[in-house]
Amino acid sequence: MHAQQVPTSAPLPDNPTPQLSFPVAQPVAPAADASRKLTVEADTMTRTGDEYTLVGNVEIHYNGYIVTAEKLSFNQETGVVLSDGHIRITGGPDDEYIAASHGEANLKQETGRFYDVTGSLGVRSSAKGTTYTTANPFLFTGREIIKHGPNNYEVLNGTVTSCQLPNPDWRLASKRFVVENGQARGYNSVFKLLNLPVLFLPYVTHPTSPEERTSGFLIPTLSKAGSRKGYIIGEQIYLKLSRSADLTVGSEYFSVRGFSQLVAFRYKGAGQNFLTAHYTGLLDRGYHDNNGNYVNQGGQDFLLSGRRDLDEHTRMVANVEYLSSYVYREAFNDSFNQAVSTDVVSQAFIAHQKNGVSMALFGDRYQGLKNVTTGTQVRIIRAPSLDVDLIERHIGTSPLVWSFSASAAGLKRAQQNFTTGGVVERLDLHPQLSLPVHFAGWTVRPVLGFRNTSYTRSRLSSVIPGPTPVQIDDPLSRSVFEAGLEFRPPVLTRSFAAKDFIFGREMKHTVEPFFNYRYVSGVNDYTRTLRFDVTDVVTNTNEFEYGVTQRLFFRKKDAPVCDEELAGNTRLTSGCGGMAESVRWRLAQKHFFDPGFGGAVSNGRRNIFESTLDFSGIAFITQPREISPLVSELRVRISDKTDVEWDVNYDFGQHRFTASNVFIDEHIGQYFGGLSFARLNAPGRFLTSPISDFTQLRVLLGYGAPNKKGFSAAVNSGIDLNVGQPQYGAIQVSYFWDCCGFSAEYRKFELGTVRNDNIYRFNFSLANIGSAGNLRRAERLF
């Protein structure tokens, strides 16, 4: 065995020594370029001038490549290697691999010609198995392979695939493929699935480099989506705009309704900078209902989201949506949650945050559908608002803590029979002073605050509940005094040893009571305030909130014991002694010493006030009352794969549960399931509809995973228990081979008179290539 390590300009030795049984490195003068050093190993070497013959276990290392063969001739001057038998070349920046029955290569110019070849790009093999080193692995076979230079191949009479050879699930066969500049191109190729010819493609291209993308036509869509759309045929064009941006433009023809349009733009900049935009629309030819009325459900939906960091303290953010028609979204959106959503929210701001000071120029637009039958909408615009916030900080070295917030906004509101005249200007100033005190586990925090809110216009005061608002030009100034006291006793704790508890693990039980008193005065005529957001629903109040949070912590099995497991004053951390929170139960209620909230309550309709807005999801004040519903929030985490949550409101005045929501999530191996039950029996918007009453059940059951080989299936459904019928349902099945798979779905919508639709969708996926069909990845159930 001989081992030589020489620069490419140095001659090889004339006299081989075949009796050696281990590699020997011969010292030579250093080369000008160390990366182009040549190392040769073989059982025997002979030389005739610049020509060398290498026989037996030949291995050549040069410029990041490894050439192996049983017999090679090598020219030191030209760098040409020639093999009459099997030859293999591996390495390079793209993890190239070529195995051929015979061939030749130029190690200096990185060119060659090989015959009966199996090869790959972006695939690395080792004793541990095969690893893809790029997002676009490329495997090929060919009667003849011509390498024109680095990463430049021509495959003649061959096949390409992204599956493992020699028996790939799919392949493209063609008389000629060209691989250069990170792209593979095929001419007059045949797509074969499980070795059966399926599709003829006159021209096809695919990136072989993870950084390369190519403009071109995507796989066409041909499907049937139920009676509402009919047969669908569509095509999309993908445009690479730059290394960081791309654009997709497409259209689909619905045989029943007309043409739909799609435009999607993506940009990813440095750090967290990004910009995405998505547009869909339908030119609906419409239909005639059972009464002969013409119905057109066409529309447009545009969404834009982006972020731009100007420096480490300043950023611009936007999340904007425009929807021309709620009916369009309900009738044609394939996601149930989006189809039934009646809110459109747009926000944009530029914010600067530094040293505990936040300044933001903020604008937003809210559009909400409040009555589906009549189409009544509410639109609220804030354009713009300048907000300044100072986080709490000590006054000098004293224990006093102060904070401050201010806002200057221009506001506009439009709803049925009412629109504000022009822009209403509002200035809000809100300083606060507090004195937090901690002693022996006790926490007491008294708070004093002042809030002044000034409006350039106001509302005509009325004693009639819920009249149509009437705007007047009189300004309004509201000065509010606030006082509060937060009181938290020490956390009560008891530990249980494993022998004392049924589950056989150590447990800790904590009880955390809390009490909050709040007093607000100064809102003398609440009905004069024009209402846009939470700032405008401040009322007088004199209230006392009380509650308790209980937690159970179990020590994880085989976890070490920690001396101090109580972190802070309220809870245990999972990193201390291996204790993890398994049960959390919070109970809270409010008592109102001023049942009428300073005269702000309008009898017979829901009243939304600041003091109740964040306490409960139910607007429970329809008349003066002294006590709120009892709010219970229970969460049980049985294991890392099992979660149960039950949130409930019980109203002692009406002696009933006004809201009850149950959530269950479970994973056992490849099986998974979920259940949610929502019950609402709460005050309605007006006296004419005193109760909002609905009961909904959602169920999800499935087996498998998105990338699981073999069979997977899932089913989900949403059921309106009040009327005893499903609102939607879906069944999905899929089967994946090594690098391709097929998915199919049946989906049904029953959304009243707007939509009663059956949808059939499918998707055929090729690993690292793409997919054909109308079942998108984001809409899969598993």
N, C-alpha and C positions, 0 to 999 in steps of 0.2 A: 504494500500500500504506500502510495506517495502523496504527500501533501505539499503544495507549492503556494506561496502567497507572494506575488510579484506585481509591480506596477505594469500597466499595459505596454509600456515602452521597453521593458526589460526582457531579455531572451530567457527561454526555459532552459534548464540544464540538459546537457547532451547525454549523460550517462545515468540511466535509471537504476535503482537498486531494489529489485522486486523482492529480496529476502526480508524486508522490513514488514512487520505485522501491525504497525500503528502509524498514524499520520505524523509527519515531521514538517515543521514550518522552517523554511530557509530564510535567514535575514537578508534583506536587500535594501538598497537605497530608497528613501521615502518617495512616493509619487507626488506629483503636483496636486492631484485631486484625489484625496483619500477615498471619496465616495465611489470612485471608479476602479478600485483595487480588484484584481483578479485572483481568485483562489481556485486551484484545480486539484482534484483528488481522483485517483484511478489506481487499479491494480498494477498496470504497466503503462509506460510512456515510451514512445520512440519519436525521433525527430529527423526530418529531412528539410534543411533550411528553415523557413518559417512555418512549415507544415508539421503538425504533430498528430500522432495517432494515439488515442486513449482507449484502453480496453479494460473491461471489468469494473463494475461499480463506479462508473464515471459520475462525477459531481462537480459542476462548475458554478462558482458564486461570482456574480459580476453585476454591479449597478443595481442592487436590490433584487435581482432575479436569481433563481436557482435552476440550472439545467442538469438533468439526470438522464443517463442512457447506459446501455451495455457496451456500446462501441461508438466512438466519435472521432472524426477528424477535425482538427482545429488549426486555424491559421492565426498566428500571433499578430501579424501585421494588419490584416484586414478585419479580424475579429469574427470570422465566419466559422460556424460549426456545422458539420454535416453528419447525419446519422442515417445508415441504411436500415436500422432496426428501430425499435420503440424509443421514443424521446418524450420527455416531459419537461415543461417550463412552468415555474410557479413564482409568485411574488409580484413586485411592482406596487405602485401607489394604490391601485384598485384591486389588489388581491387577484391577479390574473392566474388562470390555470389552463394549460394546454397539454393534452395527452394525445399523441399521434403514432401511427404505425411507422412512419418515417418522415423525414423532413430536414430542413436546413434553416439556420438563423444567423443574423449578424448581431453580435452582442454590442457592438459599438453604436450601430445605427438603430438598434431595436426593431429590426425587420425580420421577415422570414416567410417560409412557405411550408405548409404541413399537410399531411394526407391522412384520411380516415381519423378525424379528430373528434374528441370530446373535450369541452372546455367550459369555462365559467368566468364571470367577472363579479366581484363583491361576495365571494363565497370562500370561506377558510375552513379547511378540514384539519382535525387533530385527533389524538387518541380519545379525547372526550366527546367527539362527535363533530357535526357540521354546524358552523356559525355563519349567519349572514352579517357581513360587515357594512352593508349599505341598505338603505330603504328600497333600492331598486336592484336586487340581484338578477343576474342575467346568465342563463346557462344555454349552451348551444352544442350542436353536433354538425359535422359537415364532411362531405367527401373531400373537400379541399378548403384550407384556410390560408389566406394571404394576409400577412401582417405588414402594413405599409409604414408603420411607425408607432410611437407610443400611443396606446389606446386607440389604435386605428386598424380595424380588421375588415376583411371581406370574406364572408362565408358563402361558399358555393355548394349547391345541392345539399342543403342542410335544414336544420330545425332550430328554433329558439323557444325558450320557456323560462318561467321563474320557479318551476318545480324541480325537485331532486331527480336526477337521472339515475338509472337508465329508463325507468318507467314513469314518466311524468303524467299527471292527470290531464294536462292539456299541452299543446304545442302548436307553433306556427311552422308550416313547412313551405319552403320556397327554393327556387333555383338560385336566388341571390339575396343576401342580407349584407348591409353595410353598417359598421359600427365605427363612429368617429365623433370626436368633440362631445362626448357624453351622451350621444344619441344612437339608437339603433333604428335602421330603416329597412323595411321589407317590401319587395316588389312581387305582385301576382302571387300572394301567399294564400295558403289554405289553413283555416283554423280547425284543429282536430281536438275533440273532447273524448277522453277515454279511448283514444286511437281511432275514433270515427270522424270522418270529415263532416263539418257542420256549416262552415261559412267561407266564401271566397272573398278575399280582400285585395283589391288591386294595389293599394298602397297603405302601409301602416307604419307608425313610428312609436317609439317608447324610449324614455330616458334611461341610461345606464349609470349615470352619475347622480348622487343624492342631491346635488345642487342644480341639476338641470331640469327644466320644464320646457315643454314644446307647445306652441300654438297648434290648433287643429280641431277637427270635428270629433265630438265625443260619441260614444256608442248610442245609436238611436233608441228611442222608446216606442214600444208597440204593446198596448195592453187594452184591457177593458175595465172600466171603473164604475160599473153600475149604471142604473137607469138615468142618473142625473147628468153624467158626462158622456156616457156611451163609450164608443171605441176611441182610443187615444193614440195618436201618432205624433212624435215630437223629435226634435233635434236641438243640440246645443253646440255652440262654438266656444272653445277655450282659447283665450288670448293671453300670452305672456307679455306683460307690459314692461317689466324690469325684473331684476333679481328679487325684489321685495314686493312686487305687486302683480296681480293678475285680474282678469275680467272674464266672466262667463255670461254669454248672451244666448237665449234660446226661446223657443216657442213650441207650444203643443196645440194640436187641433182636437177639440172635443166634437165628436160627430153629432151630438145632440145640441150643444150650446154655442160653439164658436171657437175663436182663437184666444189662447192665453199667452201671456208674455212673461219672461223671466230675465232679470239682470242681476248679477251678483258681482260685487267688487271687493277685493281683499288687499290690504296693505299691512305689512309688519315691519316696523322700524326698529331702531335701537332701543334697548331696555324694554319699557312697558308701552312704548308708542305703537299705536295701531289705528286702523280705520277700516271699517266694513260697511257696506251698503247693500241692501237687498230690496228688489222691487218685484212685485207680482201684480198682474192685472188680467182682466178678462173682458173681451169684447163680446158680450152676451147677446145672442140673437133672441133670447127670451122664450116664453111659452105662454099658453093660455090656460088658466086654471079651470076648475069645474064650472065656474059661473061665466066663463067666456072672457074674463078679464085678462088683459095682457100684463105679464109680470116680467120685469127685467131685473136680474140680480147681479149684473156686472159691477165692477169697481176696481179700485187700485189700493194697494197697501205698500207703503214705503217705510223702511227702517234704516236708520243710520246710527252707528255707534263708533266712537273714537276717543283716543286719548293722546295728548301731546305734552310731554314734560319740557318746560322751558328751561328750568334749572332744578337743583335738588329741593327747592322750596316752593316752586310754582308749577302748576299744571293746568291744562285745559281739558275738559271732559264734556262729551256730548252723547246723549242717548235720545234720539228723536224718532217719532213715528207719525206718519200721516195715513189715515184710513178714510177713504171716501164714503164707505157704506158698511154699516154693521151687518146688513143682510148678506153682502158679498163674503164677509169673513165667516159668518155662520153657515152659509150654504156650501162653500168650497174649500175651507181650510180642513186639512186632513187630521189635525190634532184636536181632540175634543176640548181640552182645556183652553186652547186659543179660540176655538169656534164659539164657545159660550161666554168668552170674556167680553164685558161691556165697557171696559175702560181703555182709553188711549192716553198715555202719559208721555210727554216729551220734556227733557231737561237738558240744560247746557250751562256750564259755569267755568269760570277761571278763578282759581284759588291760590292764595299765597299763605303759607303757614311757616312761622319761624318764631322761636323763643316763646312759645305758648300763646302767640297771637295768630288768629286766623282771619283773613280778609277774603271775601269772595264776591264776585259779580255774577249773579245767578238769574237765570230766566227759565220759566217752565210754562207748559200748557197742559191743562187737564180737560179731557172730553169724556163724559160719562153718559151712558144710556140709562135713564132712571125708570122708564116705563116702556117695555118691549112692545106692548100692544099699540100704544099711541105714538111711539117714537120720540117721546119727550127726552131732551138732552140737556145737560148742563155743561157749559164751557167756562173755564176759569183760566185767565192768563196773567202771569206775573212777568212783566217785561219792562225794565229789569228790576232786580233787587240787589242792593249793596248791603252785605252782611258783615259785621265785625264782631268777633268773639274773643274774649280773654279768658283763659282757663284760670281756675282758682289759684291764688298766690297769697302769701303772707304779707301783712302790712308791717314792713320793717322786720324787727325781731320779735314782734308780739305774736300771740297765738291766734289773733284775728285773721280770717281768710276772706278775701273779696274776689268777686268775679263780675264780668260786665258783658252784655250783649246789646247790639244795636242793629237796626235794620231800616233801610229807606227803600220803599218799593212803589212801583206803579202797577195798579191792578185793574182788571176788567172782568166782568161776569156777564154771561148771557144764558138765559133759560126761557122756558115757555112764558110768554106775556111779560117778560122783564129783561131789560138790558141796561147796564150802567151807562150813563151818558159820558162818553169819553173815558179817560183814564183817571181812576181814583188814586190819589197819592197818599201814602201812609208812612209815618215815621214812628218807630217803636224803640224806646230806650228802657233797658232793664238791668240796673245794678243790683247786686246782692252782697250781703255781709253775713258771715257765719263764724261760730266759735266751736270747733270740734274739740271734745274733751274725751279722753280715754283713761280709764282707771280700773285696774283689777278685773279686766274683761268686760267692763261696762262701757258703752258708747252713748254719748249724749251730744247732739248737734243742733243747737238753736240757730234759726235763720231769720234774718230781716231783709226785706227787699222792697223796692219801689219800681213801679212800671208806669210809664207814660206813653200813651198811644194817641197820635193825632191823625185825623182824616180830613181831607179837603172837601169831602161830601159825606152825607149821612142818609139815613133812611127815615121816612115818616113814621113816627111812633104810632102804634095801634094796640088796642086792647083786645082786638078780635084774634083768636088763635089762628096762626098760619095764613094771614091774608097774602095776596099778591104784593110783593115789595113795591114801594113807591120811593124813588130816589129824590132827594132835595139837595139844593146847593149849599145848605148850611154846613159849615165845618163842625167837626166833633173832636173834642179832646177828652180823653179818659185817663184819669190818674188813679192808680191802684196801689194800695198798701198791702204788703204781704208779711205774714209772720208764720213761722213753723217751728216744730220741734220733732226731731227724729231721736228715738230712744230704742236702744238695743241692749237687753240684758246679756250676761255671759251665756255662751253656748253650753247647754247641759249635755254631758257625754257619759256614756256607759259602755264598757267593753265586755264582750262575752267570749270566753275561751271555747275552743273547739269541742271540748267534752260537755259543755253546757248547752250546745246548740244542735239542732236537728240536722243541719247540713254538714256538720263535721268540719267546719272552717271557722276561724276566728272572725268575729263580727263586732262592729262598733256602731252604736246608735247615737245620733246627735239630734237635739231639739233646739231650734233657733227661733225664739219669739221676736216679734218686732212691733213697734207702735209708732205711728206718725200722726202728728196733729198739724192742721193747716187752716189758716185764717186769711181770707182775702176780702177787702172792702174797697169801694170806690166806683163800682159799676152801677151808676144810679138809674140808667134807663137802657137796659140791654137791647130793647127792640129798635133803638136808633142806630145800631151798628150794622153796617153792610158786611156781609160775611163772605170771606174768600178762603181762609185757612184757619189753622189752630189758634193763631194770634187773636182772631176776632171772636172766638167763643169763650173768652175769659169771662167768668161771672163771679159775683160775690159768693163766698162759701164759708162755712164754719163746720169743719168735718174732722173726723177721727178715724184713722185706718188702723186696723189691728190684724194680726195674723201670725202664723207659725209655719216654719219649714222643717220637716223631719227628713233625715237621711239615714240610710243603712249602707255601711261600708263592709265589704267582705274581703278578707285577705286572699289573694290569689294563691293557688296551690304551689307549694315549694318556694314561696317568696320569703326572703329574709325578714326578720323582725326589726323594727325601727323604734328607737327609744321615744321619739317625739313624732306622733302621727297627726297631730292637730296643726294644720298649716294656717296661720293667721287666726282669725276670730270666728270664721264661719264654716270652713269645710276642710276636708282631708284631700290630699293629693294622691294620685295613683302612684307617684314615684316614691312615696315615703312608706317603707315597709311593705310594698306590694298591695296596699289597700286600694280598692276601686269602688266608686259609688255604684251601687246596684239599685237602690230605690230612692226616689225623691218625691215628697208629697208636700205641696204648698197649699195652705188655706188662707184666704184673705177676705175681709169684709170692711165696709165703711158705714159709719154712722154720721148722719147729717143733722147738726143742731139747727141749721137753717133749711127747713124742708123746701122752701120756695126759691132758694138760691137768689135772694134779693129781688124777688118778683120776676125772674127771668123765665120761669116755667110757663109754657103754653099748654093748657090742659087739652087732652085728647089727641096729641100727636107726639111723635118721638122728639125729644130734646137732646141735642148733642152739645155737651159742655166739656171744657178742658179738664175738669176734675174727674169726669167719668170716661173720657175718651180712651185713655190708656189703661184703665182699670179693668174693663170688660169689653169684649167684642160685641156686646148687646147694648143698644141704646135703650136702657130700661126706664128712663124717667119720662113718663107720660102724664104725670101729675105730681104735686108736692109729695115727697116721701122722706122718711127719717132713716131708712136702712136700705142698703144696697143688697143685691143678690150675693149669696156666698159663692166665691170663686174657688174651685178646687182644681189643682193641676197635679196629676199623679203620673210618674214615669217609672217603669220597672225595666231594668236592663238585666235580663236573666243570664245572658252570656254575650260574647262578642258578636253572635249571630242572631240574637233574639231581642227585640225591643217591643214593649207594650206601653202605650200612653192613653190616658183617659182624662180629658178636660171637660169640666161640667160647671154650669151655673144653676144654682137653685134659688128661686125667688120666694122668700118667706111670706111676702105680701100676697102673692098670687097662689102660693102653695103648689108650685110645680117647677119642674126642670125646664128652664127656658132655652138651654143649649146643652148638648151632650155630644162629644166627639171622641171616638175611639179609633186608635191607630195600632195595628199589629204588623210587625215585619219579622220574617223568619227565614233562615237559610240552614239547610241540612245537607251537607255535601253538595251535589249538583242540583238538589231540589230547592225551590224557593217559593215564597208566597207572601202575600200582603192583604190586609183587610182594613178598610176605613168605613166607619159608620158615623154619619152626621145627622143630628136631630136638632131642628130649630123650631121653637114654639114661643116666639117673642113678639113684642109690639110691632104693629105695622106702621107704615109711613103716615097714614091719615086715619081718622075715625071711620071712614068708609071701608077700610081694610084693617081692622084692629089687630089682626094676628098675621105674622109671617110664619107660615106653617109648612115645613117640608122635612122629609126624611129620605136620605140617600145612602146607598150602600155601594161601595166599590170593592171589587175582588180581583186579585192577581194570583195566578198559580202557574208554575212553570218548572221546566227541567232543562238544564244545560247552561251554556254561557256563549257570549258573542263569538269567541274563537275556538269553541270546543269542537274537536274532531268527532264526526259521527252525527247522531240525531239529537235535536233539541226541539222543544215545543213550549208554548206559553199561551195562556188565555187570560183575558181580563174583561171586566164588564162594569158598567155603572148603571144602577137600578134606582128608579124613583119609586120608593115603597108606598108613597101616598096614592099613586095611580096604578101601582102594580105592574109596571112595564119598564124594560131597559131603555135608557137614553142612548147608550152606545155599547158596543162590544167588539172584541177583536180576537182572532185566533191566528197564531203564527206557528209555522213549522219550518225547520231548516235541516239540511244535511250537508256536512262539510267533509271533503276528502282532504288530502295533504295540503293542497294549495288552491283549491277552488271549492265553491259551495253554491247551494241553491236554497232560496227562502221563498215562501209563499204566505199570503195573508188574506183572510176574509175580515172585513170591517163593516160594521153597520151603525148608522146614525138614525135616531128618531128624535128630532127636535121640532115637534109640533108641525105647523103648516109650512114652515120654511124649509125643512129638510127631512126626508125619509128616504134614506139612500143605502144601497148595498155596494160595497167597493171590493174589487178583487185586485190584488197586487202581487208582484213577484220581484225577485232580484237574483241575478246570477253574478257571482263575484269571482274574480281571478286575483289571487294573492299578488300584491305589489304591482298590479296592473290597473284594475278598476272594476266597475260593475255595470251591468245592463239591467234595466228594469225600472219600476216606479216605486219600489219600496226603499225608502232612504234609511241610512244607518241610524239617524237620530230618532226615528219613529219605531224602532224595534222594541219589543217588550223585554228582551233579555240581552 
